[in-house]
């Protein structure tokens, strides 16, 4: 697989898995307004994943759905940070802040790429991520100095770029995420 | 804090009350207003204002029932008919 395809999958996997995890707050976020905002962010991330998978799929001669759902958990290239199930709000916000910071740097590099297709998509994604960063920053300002939040930042920071192996939680998430697709009767098309 | 949100659907149209949001401060209010009233392309602009900044007026005293202060105090139909007769012009629909 080319370096380009590997990079596309790495980012797409990050966005898909994080979007899935963030969507676990839908309906149970701390308050209604945040529920709407965080669910919207989750939807955006999954939208970004789809666009990135589509770009990779064209190069690899497959489809976005196959890349998203038909690989084995060990084949995913996402970081350890995004695969964790975090039912605590302060840890969720710590992950959000760490991820958006790292993602912004990654998007800046991609926007400067010679690959026009990749640079164009990165610019498009970055325009939406700007609002995710706004959201992350305001929460960071609100929670910084709180011991539980600071502890969560310390705990999660080393995982941002940790891409060696996966936690058992990814397997559980994968089972859930792919169950509909794996249950399709023979001959079903989507 | 409660913030009231007004949205403008198209340029040039009046802002209309869209709803209210609860937010810790102005930054949160901006983020939540964007998500709730701007994300689907339903607005070209929003006004977000803290509820306490809105002056509410709901008492309109009219102790002496002066109906000449109100539009219903002026039944114009007859008056208009007579004026038109004097001027020799018919009502628009009779022409």
Interface residues (C-beta under 8 A of the other chain):
Chain A: X31 X32 X33 X34 X36 X37 X40 X131 X134 X135 X138 X141 X142
Chain B: X21 X22 X23 X24 X27 X28 X30 X31 X32 X34 X35 X36 X39
